[in-house]
Amino acid sequence: MQGWLGFLVTGLALCASPGPAPLSLAALGAAFGIGPSRAYFVGVNVGMVIVIGLTASGIAGLLRALPGSEPVIAAAAGLYFLYLAWRIWTAPPGTDPAPASRPPCFLAGLGLSLVNPKAYAAMAALISGFELVAGSLGLDLAVKSGAAFAMVVAANTAWLLLGAGLTRLYRDATAARRLNRLFALLLMASVLFLVIR
């Protein structure tokens, strides 16, 4: 029971804390609403299934151990997060009917999860730091992976709903632009925090 309690407390803290995925979901929920952000939301969660699988299988650790891979991975992630922050920064206010501005799609959400260092670090901590099923490595990995994914989906849903709750502020163009810029800056700050930590 202590293993489960520690796993759940740690998992909720890691999954629900502000990071690239939660902040981008909140920003898109506020800027576009839940419906238009759904494909991105699904992409983020499908990406997390892959991250969990790579982490549980040890492949993520092997890739990071390759000589010279760390800077390449960090650069790719940084560029992608810059692009996503720019999309959030330039999202139109809710009063702006600009048809050219659409929320990021499924692939954008998938990509965010796959290059998100926080996602790999959180899953590595959960999967390697706890034993929930003694005597069966396969079952233990499966249970931890399923529970971690459930926490990720719950946290991502909460962040998207939190953002959507701010939609009424998007009726004011000035407030909408300020919120977009705040979310974009928070996204970049979360990435900077991960890099310098």
N, CA and C of each residue as an Amber inpcrd file, in Angstrom:
protein
   591
   0.8200000  -1.2020000   0.0000000   0.0000000   0.0000000   0.0000000
   0.8620000   1.2630000   0.0000000   1.9800000   1.2180000   0.7490000
   2.8720000   2.3750000   0.7640000   3.4310000   2.6460000  -0.6290000
   3.7270000   1.5630000  -1.3620000   4.2200000   1.7290000  -2.7290000
   3.2000000   2.4440000  -3.5970000   1.9370000   2.0530000  -3.4770000
   0.8780000   2.6880000  -4.2630000   0.6950000   4.1480000  -3.8600000
   0.7050000   4.4000000  -2.5700000   0.5150000   5.7720000  -2.1030000
   1.6410000   6.6750000  -2.6250000   2.8710000   6.2220000  -2.4900000
   4.0000000   6.9960000  -2.9940000   3.9320000   7.1830000  -4.4950000
   3.5530000   6.1270000  -5.2070000   3.4380000   6.1780000  -6.6610000
   2.3920000   7.2060000  -7.0830000   1.2320000   7.1730000  -6.4410000
   0.1490000   8.0900000  -6.8090000   0.4840000   9.5360000  -6.4700000
   1.0410000   9.7690000  -5.2910000   1.3950000  11.1390000  -4.9050000
   2.4600000  11.6860000  -5.8430000   3.4930000  10.8800000  -6.0930000
   4.5640000  11.3130000  -6.9890000   4.0420000  11.5080000  -8.4060000
   3.2250000  10.5540000  -8.8490000   2.6860000  10.6260000 -10.2100000
   1.8200000  11.8490000 -10.4270000   0.9620000  12.1500000  -9.4790000
   0.1020000  13.3300000  -9.6270000   0.9270000  14.6120000  -9.6050000
   1.9470000  14.6430000  -8.7420000   2.8030000  15.8320000  -8.6950000
   3.5540000  16.0130000 -10.0130000   4.0710000  14.9280000 -10.5600000
   4.8370000  15.0110000 -11.8090000   3.9410000  15.3030000 -13.0140000
   2.7960000  14.6480000 -13.0720000   1.9220000  14.7780000 -14.2460000
   1.1400000  16.0920000 -14.2520000   0.7840000  16.5810000 -13.0740000
  -0.0750000  17.7640000 -13.0200000   0.7030000  19.0730000 -12.9050000
   2.0080000  18.9850000 -12.6520000   2.7800000  20.2230000 -12.5180000
   2.9190000  20.9130000 -13.8670000   3.0420000  22.2390000 -13.8620000
   3.1570000  22.9630000 -15.1320000   4.4030000  22.5320000 -15.9060000
   4.2030000  22.2650000 -17.1450000   5.2790000  21.8820000 -18.0530000
   4.8000000  22.1660000 -19.4630000   5.5670000  21.7900000 -20.4520000
   5.1800000  22.0970000 -21.8350000   3.7910000  21.5820000 -22.2280000
   3.4800000  20.3370000 -21.9130000   2.1730000  19.7940000 -22.3290000
   1.0130000  20.4570000 -21.5790000   1.0380000  20.4910000 -20.2310000
  -0.0730000  21.1360000 -19.5280000  -0.2830000  22.5940000 -19.9130000
   0.8150000  23.3520000 -20.0070000   0.6790000  24.7730000 -20.3330000
   0.1580000  24.9830000 -21.7520000   0.6160000  24.1590000 -22.6820000
   0.1100000  24.3140000 -24.0510000  -1.3660000  23.9350000 -24.1230000
  -1.7820000  22.9170000 -23.3750000  -3.1990000  22.5290000 -23.3640000
  -4.0560000  23.6380000 -22.7560000  -3.5880000  24.2410000 -21.6720000
  -4.3390000  25.3450000 -21.0710000  -4.4350000  26.5140000 -22.0400000
  -3.3340000  26.8150000 -22.7030000  -3.3250000  27.9330000 -23.6470000
  -4.2770000  27.6850000 -24.8080000  -4.2540000  26.4880000 -25.3480000
  -5.1310000  26.1880000 -26.4870000  -6.5910000  26.1150000 -26.0530000
  -6.8360000  25.5870000 -24.8520000  -8.2040000  25.5650000 -24.3390000
  -8.7540000  26.9680000 -24.1980000  -7.9090000  27.8920000 -23.7270000
  -8.3420000  29.2800000 -23.5710000  -8.5190000  29.9660000 -24.9170000
  -7.5880000  29.7280000 -25.8300000  -7.6160000  30.4310000 -27.1160000
  -8.6700000  29.8890000 -28.0730000  -8.8610000  28.5720000 -28.0780000
  -9.7240000  27.9690000 -29.0920000 -10.9340000  27.2240000 -28.5310000
 -10.9050000  26.8920000 -27.2340000 -11.9790000  26.0950000 -26.6530000
 -11.6500000  24.6130000 -26.6960000 -12.4950000  23.8080000 -26.0700000
 -12.2260000  22.3740000 -25.9380000 -12.3560000  21.6550000 -27.2810000
 -13.4450000  21.8840000 -27.9960000 -13.6830000  21.1590000 -29.2500000
 -12.5480000  21.2970000 -30.2530000 -12.1700000  22.5170000 -30.6170000
 -11.0930000  22.6810000 -31.5960000  -9.7240000  22.1830000 -31.1020000
  -9.5500000  22.0760000 -29.7920000  -8.2670000  21.6240000 -29.2370000
  -8.2160000  20.1140000 -29.0540000  -9.3050000  19.4240000 -29.3670000
  -9.4090000  17.9920000 -29.0870000  -8.3420000  17.1630000 -29.8120000
  -8.0860000  17.4610000 -31.0820000  -7.1020000  16.6660000 -31.8340000
  -5.7130000  16.8000000 -31.2140000  -5.3580000  18.0150000 -30.8160000
  -4.0620000  18.2360000 -30.1650000  -3.9950000  17.4690000 -28.8440000
  -5.0780000  17.5340000 -28.0630000  -5.1760000  16.8270000 -26.7860000
  -4.9590000  15.3260000 -26.9840000  -5.6230000  14.7540000 -27.9880000
  -5.4660000  13.3240000 -28.2750000  -4.0220000  13.0340000 -28.6830000
  -3.4310000  13.9110000 -29.5020000  -2.0440000  13.7200000 -29.9120000
  -1.0840000  13.7060000 -28.7350000  -1.2770000  14.6320000 -27.7900000
  -0.4270000  14.6680000 -26.5960000  -0.5310000  13.3520000 -25.8340000
  -1.7520000  12.8350000 -25.6790000  -1.9440000  11.6120000 -24.9080000
  -1.4340000  10.3750000 -25.6400000  -1.6200000  10.3170000 -26.9490000
  -1.0600000   9.1940000 -27.7210000   0.4650000   9.2430000 -27.6430000
   1.0230000  10.4460000 -27.7340000   2.4670000  10.5860000 -27.5860000
   2.9540000  10.0680000 -26.2500000   2.1640000  10.2890000 -25.2030000
   2.5480000   9.8120000 -23.8770000   2.5190000   8.2910000 -23.7950000
   1.6340000   7.6510000 -24.5500000   1.6490000   6.1800000 -24.6010000
   3.0010000   5.7170000 -25.1430000   3.4810000   6.3990000 -26.1810000
   4.7750000   6.0420000 -26.7780000   5.9090000   6.3290000 -25.7960000
   5.8550000   7.4900000 -25.1300000   6.8900000   7.8420000 -24.1410000
   6.9290000   6.7990000 -23.0260000   5.7750000   6.4110000 -22.5350000
   5.7190000   5.4060000 -21.4680000   6.3030000   4.0850000 -21.9670000
   5.9420000   3.6940000 -23.1840000   6.4760000   2.4510000 -23.7460000
   7.9850000   2.4950000 -23.9180000   8.4900000   3.6100000 -24.4300000
   9.9420000   3.7490000 -24.6150000  10.6710000   3.7390000 -23.2790000
  10.0810000   4.3770000 -22.2860000  10.7150000   4.4390000 -20.9690000
  10.6770000   3.0780000 -20.2840000   9.5180000   2.4230000 -20.3160000
   9.3740000   1.1210000 -19.6550000  10.2690000   0.0620000 -20.3000000
  10.4560000   0.1570000 -21.6020000  11.2860000  -0.8390000 -22.2970000
  12.7780000  -0.5510000 -22.1640000  13.1220000   0.6450000 -21.7140000
  14.5230000   1.0070000 -21.5760000  15.1200000   1.6400000 -22.8150000
  14.3450000   1.7200000 -23.8950000  14.8650000   2.2730000 -25.1500000
  15.2250000   3.7450000 -24.9790000  14.4130000   4.4930000 -24.2470000
  14.6980000   5.9240000 -24.0480000  16.0430000   6.1130000 -23.3590000
  16.3330000   5.2820000 -22.3690000  17.6160000   5.3610000 -21.6740000
  18.7850000   5.0280000 -22.5840000  18.5960000   4.0340000 -23.4520000
  19.6570000   3.6680000 -24.3930000  19.9410000   4.7950000 -25.3790000
  18.8760000   5.4320000 -25.8900000  19.0570000   6.5320000 -26.8400000
  19.8030000   7.7030000 -26.2070000  19.4760000   7.9980000 -24.9740000
  20.1370000   9.1150000 -24.2880000  21.5870000   8.7860000 -23.9660000
  21.9120000   7.4950000 -23.8790000  23.2790000   7.0890000 -23.5630000
  24.2060000   7.1520000 -24.7740000  23.6390000   7.2610000 -25.9780000
  24.4700000   7.3460000 -27.1770000  25.3200000   8.6110000 -27.1350000
  26.5970000   8.5140000 -27.4680000  27.4530000   9.7080000 -27.4540000
  26.9280000  10.7860000 -28.4040000  26.8340000  11.9970000 -27.8910000
  26.3950000  13.1270000 -28.7060000  24.8960000  13.2560000 -28.8900000
  24.1190000  12.3500000 -28.3170000  22.6640000  12.4010000 -28.5400000
  21.9830000  13.4750000 -27.6960000  22.4980000  13.7430000 -26.5020000
  21.8600000  14.7260000 -25.6100000  21.6910000  16.0940000 -26.2630000
  22.7640000  16.6790000 -26.8420000  22.5910000  18.0120000 -27.4440000
  21.6270000  18.0120000 -28.6320000  21.6270000  16.9400000 -29.4040000
  20.7260000  16.8630000 -30.5580000  19.2750000  16.7980000 -30.0890000
  19.0180000  15.9700000 -29.0920000  17.6650000  15.8420000 -28.5510000
  17.2300000  17.1730000 -27.9300000  18.1140000  17.8060000 -27.1680000
  17.7820000  19.0800000 -26.5180000  17.5070000  20.1630000 -27.5620000
  18.2990000  20.2040000 -28.6230000  18.0930000  21.2110000 -29.6720000
  16.7640000  20.9930000 -30.3930000  16.4520000  19.7460000 -30.7130000
  15.1850000  19.4440000 -31.3910000  14.0000000  19.8330000 -30.5040000
  14.0820000  19.4900000 -29.2350000  12.9990000  19.8330000 -28.3110000
  12.8630000  21.3460000 -28.1800000  13.9900000  22.0310000 -28.0190000
  13.9540000  23.4860000 -27.8770000  13.3370000  24.1760000 -29.0780000
  13.7200000  23.7510000 -30.2830000  13.1590000  24.3500000 -31.5050000
  11.6580000  24.0960000 -31.6050000  11.2490000  22.8830000 -31.2500000
   9.8230000  22.5660000 -31.3270000   9.0310000  23.4000000 -30.3300000
   9.5520000  23.5400000 -29.1200000   8.8470000  24.3270000 -28.1140000
   8.7910000  25.8000000 -28.5010000   9.8600000  26.3020000 -29.1250000
   9.8310000  27.6760000 -29.6310000   8.7210000  27.8540000 -30.6620000
   8.6040000  26.8890000 -31.5660000   7.5470000  26.9380000 -32.5830000
   6.1670000  26.9420000 -31.9250000   5.9770000  26.0570000 -30.9420000
   4.6760000  25.9750000 -30.2790000   4.3790000  27.2610000 -29.5020000
   5.3720000  27.8120000 -28.8310000   5.1800000  29.0760000 -28.1080000
   4.8100000  30.1930000 -29.0860000   5.4300000  30.2040000 -30.2510000
   5.1010000  31.2090000 -31.2700000   3.6530000  31.0520000 -31.7280000
   3.2050000  29.7990000 -31.9130000   1.8090000  29.5610000 -32.3160000
   0.8380000  30.0770000 -31.2590000   1.1820000  29.8780000 -29.9890000
   0.3240000  30.3570000 -28.9010000   0.3740000  31.8880000 -28.8470000
   1.5740000  32.4500000 -28.9550000   1.7530000  33.9100000 -28.8990000
   0.9360000  34.6040000 -29.9830000   0.8930000  34.0060000 -31.1640000
   0.2310000  34.6420000 -32.3080000  -1.2100000  34.1810000 -32.5130000
  -1.7410000  33.3430000 -31.6190000  -3.1360000  32.9090000 -31.7460000
  -4.0470000  34.1270000 -31.6580000  -5.0710000  34.1890000 -32.5070000
  -5.9340000  35.3620000 -32.4960000  -6.8230000  35.3900000 -31.2540000
  -7.2550000  36.5740000 -30.8470000  -8.2240000  36.6480000 -29.7470000
  -9.5260000  35.9660000 -30.1580000 -10.3140000  35.5910000 -29.1770000
 -11.5810000  34.9260000 -29.4650000 -12.5180000  35.7570000 -30.3160000
 -12.3060000  37.0550000 -30.3370000 -13.1730000  37.9230000 -31.1320000
 -12.7000000  38.0210000 -32.5800000 -11.5020000  37.5030000 -32.8610000
 -10.9160000  37.6040000 -34.2020000 -11.3220000  36.3820000 -35.0180000
 -12.0840000  36.5590000 -36.0890000 -12.5480000  35.4080000 -36.8460000
 -11.5350000  34.9090000 -37.8710000 -10.2620000  35.2730000 -37.7260000
  -9.2580000  34.9270000 -38.7380000  -9.2680000  33.4310000 -39.0300000
  -9.6890000  33.0370000 -40.2400000  -9.7940000  31.6150000 -40.5500000
  -8.4310000  30.9620000 -40.7250000  -7.3990000  31.7470000 -40.9670000
  -6.0800000  31.1600000 -41.2050000  -5.4660000  30.6070000 -39.9320000
  -5.9520000  31.0550000 -38.7800000  -5.3760000  30.6020000 -37.5250000
  -6.2020000  29.4540000 -36.9730000  -5.5940000  28.2860000 -36.9840000
  -6.2550000  27.1020000 -36.4510000  -5.4350000  26.5500000 -35.3050000
  -6.0600000  25.8510000 -34.3820000  -5.2830000  25.2650000 -33.2880000
  -4.3420000  24.2000000 -33.8320000  -3.2260000  23.9610000 -33.1340000
  -2.3400000  22.8830000 -33.5660000  -3.0950000  21.5580000 -33.6470000
  -2.6300000  20.6820000 -34.5210000  -3.3380000  19.4350000 -34.8250000
  -2.8060000  18.2610000 -33.9930000  -3.3190000  17.0820000 -34.2970000
  -2.9250000  15.8370000 -33.6390000  -1.4080000  15.6480000 -33.6790000
  -0.8110000  15.8430000 -34.8450000   0.6330000  15.6230000 -34.9810000
   1.4430000  16.5890000 -34.1230000   0.9450000  17.8040000 -33.9520000
   1.6340000  18.7650000 -33.0910000   1.6290000  18.2820000 -31.6390000
   0.5090000  17.7560000 -31.1850000   0.4320000  17.2100000 -29.8270000
   1.3090000  15.9820000 -29.6590000   1.2870000  15.1080000 -30.6640000
   2.1280000  13.9150000 -30.6370000   3.5970000  14.3160000 -30.5680000
   3.9780000  15.2600000 -31.4220000   5.3640000  15.7180000 -31.4400000
   5.7920000  16.3230000 -30.1190000   4.9060000  17.1020000 -29.5030000
   5.2540000  17.7190000 -28.2220000   5.5960000  16.6500000 -27.1910000
   4.7820000  15.6150000 -27.0900000   5.0590000  14.5620000 -26.1090000
   6.3750000  13.8490000 -26.4110000   6.6270000  13.5860000 -27.6830000
   7.8110000  12.8110000 -28.0450000   9.1260000  13.5600000 -27.8040000
   9.0930000  14.8970000 -27.8240000  10.3390000  15.6510000 -27.5950000
  10.3660000  16.3170000 -26.2240000   9.4090000  16.0200000 -25.3810000
   9.2980000  16.6790000 -24.0800000  10.1840000  15.9870000 -23.0360000
  11.2880000  16.6210000 -22.6230000  12.1640000  15.9800000 -21.6370000
  11.4760000  15.7180000 -20.3030000  10.5290000  16.5850000 -19.9210000
   9.8100000  16.3850000 -18.6500000   9.0250000  15.0780000 -18.6850000
   8.4530000  14.7490000 -19.8270000   7.6680000  13.5200000 -19.9440000
   8.5390000  12.2930000 -19.6860000   9.7150000  12.2580000 -20.3020000
  10.6110000  11.1100000 -20.1070000  11.1180000  11.0360000 -18.6750000
  11.4740000  12.1950000 -18.1090000  11.9880000  12.2070000 -16.7360000
  10.9090000  11.7510000 -15.7540000   9.6820000  12.2320000 -15.9430000
   8.5860000  11.8550000 -15.0450000   8.2910000  10.3630000 -15.1420000
   8.2280000   9.8340000 -16.3690000   7.9270000   8.4110000 -16.5290000
   9.0710000   7.5380000 -16.0160000  10.3070000   7.9790000 -16.2120000
  11.4470000   7.2180000 -15.6890000  11.3860000   7.1640000 -14.1640000
  11.0410000   8.2810000 -13.5310000  10.9420000   8.3120000 -12.0700000
   9.8450000   7.3760000 -11.5760000   8.7150000   7.3900000 -12.2530000
   7.5990000   6.5430000 -11.8190000   7.8670000   5.0620000 -12.0770000
   8.3860000   4.7700000 -13.2560000   8.5350000   3.3660000 -13.6350000
   9.7010000   2.7040000 -12.9070000  10.7890000   3.4370000 -12.7100000
  11.9390000   2.8140000 -12.0440000  11.9450000   3.0260000 -10.5350000
  11.1520000   3.9500000 -10.0460000  11.2210000   4.3030000  -8.6310000
  10.2870000   3.5490000  -7.7080000   9.3930000   2.7500000  -8.2600000
   8.3980000   2.0820000  -7.4220000   8.2000000   0.6470000  -7.8760000
   7.8530000  -0.2110000  -6.9350000   7.4430000  -1.5780000  -7.2510000
   6.0240000  -1.7440000  -6.7240000   5.1000000  -1.9870000  -7.6340000
   3.6990000  -2.1210000  -7.2430000   3.2350000  -3.5710000  -7.2140000
   3.8480000  -4.4150000  -8.0480000   3.4980000  -5.8390000  -8.0940000
   4.7780000  -6.6350000  -7.8830000   4.9300000  -7.2040000  -6.6950000
   6.1510000  -7.9440000  -6.3780000   6.1650000  -9.2860000  -7.1080000
   7.3470000  -9.6840000  -7.5500000   7.5230000 -11.0140000  -8.1190000
   7.1970000 -11.1540000  -9.5950000   6.7370000 -10.1000000 -10.2440000
   6.4110000 -10.1890000 -11.6710000   6.7810000  -8.8680000 -12.3470000
   7.9410000  -8.8550000 -12.9840000   8.4230000  -7.6340000 -13.6140000
   7.4710000  -7.1550000 -14.7090000   6.9970000  -8.0870000 -15.5310000
   6.0950000  -7.7160000 -16.6260000   4.7930000  -7.1180000 -16.1260000
   4.1860000  -7.7650000 -15.1420000   2.9240000  -7.2610000 -14.5960000
   3.1460000  -5.9320000 -13.8770000   4.2720000  -5.8200000 -13.1640000
   4.5930000  -4.5730000 -12.4760000   4.7220000  -3.4250000 -13.4800000
   5.4470000  -3.6460000 -14.5730000   5.5930000  -2.6120000 -15.6030000
   4.2460000  -2.2490000 -16.2240000   3.4230000  -3.2600000 -16.4820000
   2.1150000  -3.0070000 -17.0900000   1.2180000  -2.1850000 -16.1640000
   1.2040000  -2.5410000 -14.8880000   0.3620000  -1.8190000 -13.9190000
   0.8540000  -0.3760000 -13.7690000   2.1560000  -0.2000000 -13.6270000
   2.7010000   1.1630000 -13.4850000   2.4510000   1.9850000 -14.7460000
   2.6150000   1.3740000 -15.9000000   2.3950000   2.0970000 -17.1570000
   0.9420000   2.5180000 -17.3000000   0.0160000   1.6080000 -16.9900000
  -1.4140000   1.9350000 -17.0800000  -1.8190000   3.0140000 -16.0920000
  -1.3190000   2.9120000 -14.8600000  -1.6510000   3.9170000 -13.8440000
  -1.0420000   5.2680000 -14.1980000   0.1880000   5.2720000 -14.7140000
   0.8300000   6.5260000 -15.1120000   0.0490000   7.1830000 -16.2480000
  -0.3850000   6.3930000 -17.2170000  -1.1480000   6.9550000 -18.3320000
  -2.4730000   7.5410000 -17.8440000  -3.1460000   6.8580000 -16.9220000
  -4.4080000   7.3780000 -16.3810000  -4.1870000   8.7290000 -15.6990000
  -3.0770000   8.8690000 -14.9680000  -2.7830000  10.1470000 -14.3100000
  -2.4650000  11.2340000 -15.3350000  -1.7630000  10.8590000 -16.4000000
  -1.4360000  11.8310000 -17.4580000  -2.7120000  12.3530000 -18.1060000
  -3.6160000  11.4450000 -18.4560000  -4.8700000  11.8580000 -19.1060000
  -5.6890000  12.7380000 -18.1670000  -5.7550000  12.3650000 -16.8880000
  -6.5170000  13.1680000 -15.9270000  -5.9120000  14.5670000 -15.7950000
  -4.5920000  14.6500000 -15.6890000  -3.9310000  15.9550000 -15.5540000
  -4.1080000  16.7880000 -16.8170000  -3.9390000  16.1660000 -17.9900000
  -4.1010000  16.9050000 -19.2480000  -5.5270000  17.4110000 -19.4240000
  -6.4930000  16.5980000 -19.0190000  -7.8970000  17.0090000 -19.0930000
  -8.1380000  18.2180000 -18.1880000  -7.5880000  18.1570000 -16.9730000
  -7.7710000  19.2720000 -16.0290000  -7.1720000  20.5600000 -16.5860000
  -5.9810000  20.4920000 -17.1820000  -5.3490000  21.6910000 -17.7390000
  -6.1340000  22.2440000 -18.9240000  -6.6450000  21.3550000 -19.7820000
  -7.4520000  21.8140000 -20.9200000  -8.7300000  22.4970000 -20.4290000
  -9.3780000  21.9090000 -19.4270000 -10.5950000  22.5030000 -18.8650000
 -10.2980000  23.8300000 -18.1660000  -9.1660000  23.8910000 -17.4700000
  -8.7690000  25.1400000 -16.8280000  -8.6120000  26.2430000 -17.8750000
  -7.9280000  25.9140000 -18.9540000  -7.7680000  26.8920000 -20.0330000
  -9.0960000  27.2900000 -20.6370000  -9.9530000  26.2980000 -20.8730000
 -11.2620000  26.5890000 -21.4660000 -12.0850000  27.4920000 -20.5550000
 -11.8490000  27.3780000 -19.2480000 -12.5430000  28.2550000 -18.3070000
 -12.1530000  29.7190000 -18.4650000 -11.0120000  29.9570000 -19.0980000
 -10.5650000  31.3290000 -19.3280000 -11.1000000  31.9000000 -20.6410000
 -11.8620000  31.1000000 -21.3850000 -12.3270000  31.5190000 -22.7100000
 -13.0860000  32.8290000 -22.6570000 -13.8550000  33.0610000 -21.6040000
 -14.6240000  34.3040000 -21.5340000 -13.7230000  35.5330000 -21.5780000
 -12.4870000  35.3800000 -21.0590000 -11.5380000  36.4900000 -21.1450000
 -11.1160000  36.7640000 -22.5920000 -11.2720000  35.7520000 -23.4330000
 -10.8670000  35.8900000 -24.8280000 -11.8580000  36.7100000 -25.6400000
 -12.9510000  37.0910000 -25.0330000 -13.8820000  37.9850000 -25.7470000
 -13.3260000  39.4060000 -25.8050000 -12.4240000  39.7020000 -24.8870000
 -11.7430000  41.0000000 -24.8870000 -10.4050000  40.8010000 -25.5970000
 -10.2280000  41.4540000 -26.7420000  -9.0400000  41.2400000 -27.5770000
  -7.7510000  41.5320000 -26.8250000  -7.7310000  42.5950000 -26.0190000
  -6.5160000  42.9480000 -25.2840000  -6.1820000  41.8810000 -24.2520000
  -7.1770000  41.4400000 -23.4910000  -6.9550000  40.3940000 -22.4890000
  -6.5250000  39.0940000 -23.1630000  -7.1070000  38.7870000 -24.3250000
  -6.7660000  37.5560000 -25.0450000  -5.3060000  37.5680000 -25.4720000
  -4.8690000  38.6960000 -26.0180000  -3.4640000  38.7760000 -26.4360000
  -2.5310000  38.6420000 -25.2380000  -2.9000000  39.2540000 -24.1280000
  -2.0670000  39.1570000 -22.9240000  -2.0060000  37.7120000 -22.4120000
  -3.1540000  37.0260000 -22.4190000  -3.1630000  35.6230000 -21.9870000
  -2.3150000  34.7630000 -22.9120000  -2.4440000  34.9730000 -24.2180000
  -1.6280000  34.2110000 -25.1710000  -0.1460000  34.4040000 -24.8650000
   0.2280000  35.6500000 -24.6540000   1.6450000  35.9390000 -24.4100000
   2.1070000  35.3710000 -23.0730000   1.2320000  35.4280000 -22.0720000
   1.5710000  34.8460000 -20.7780000   1.7930000  33.3420000 -20.9160000
   0.8730000  32.6480000 -21.5920000   1.0180000  31.2050000 -21.7680000
   2.2640000  30.8650000 -22.5890000   2.5470000  31.6380000 -23.6220000
   3.7430000  31.3970000 -24.4360000   5.0060000  31.5760000 -23.5940000
   5.0380000  32.6290000 -22.7740000   6.2010000  32.8580000 -21.9180000
   6.3330000  31.7790000 -20.8460000   5.2090000  31.3390000 -20.2790000
   5.2580000  30.2550000 -19.2900000   5.7610000  28.9630000 -19.9190000
   5.3370000  28.6990000 -21.1450000   5.8040000  27.5070000 -21.8500000
   7.3220000  27.5650000 -22.0140000   7.8310000  28.7060000 -22.4610000
   9.2710000  28.8330000 -22.6400000  10.0000000  28.7870000 -21.3020000
   9.4060000  29.3490000 -20.2560000  10.0290000  29.2990000 -18.9320000
  10.0990000  27.8680000 -18.4240000   9.0570000  27.0740000 -18.6780000
   9.0710000  25.6780000 -18.2370000  10.1700000  24.9020000 -18.9490000
  10.3830000  25.1920000 -20.2210000  11.4400000  24.5180000 -20.9830000
  12.8130000  24.9620000 -20.4620000  12.9610000  26.2510000 -20.2160000
  14.2270000  26.7670000 -19.6780000  14.5410000  26.1330000 -18.3330000
  13.5170000  25.9830000 -17.5040000  13.6910000  25.3550000 -16.2030000
  14.1850000  23.9200000 -16.3580000  13.6180000  23.1820000 -17.3240000
  14.0370000  21.8020000 -17.5540000  15.4800000  21.7390000 -18.0500000
  15.8780000  22.7130000 -18.8620000  17.2220000  22.7050000 -19.4500000
  18.2800000  23.0370000 -18.4030000  18.0240000  24.0500000 -17.5520000
  19.0500000  24.4810000 -16.6130000  19.0560000  23.6860000 -15.3140000
  18.0590000  22.8640000 -15.1020000  17.9720000  22.0990000 -13.8660000
  19.0290000  21.0370000 -13.7890000
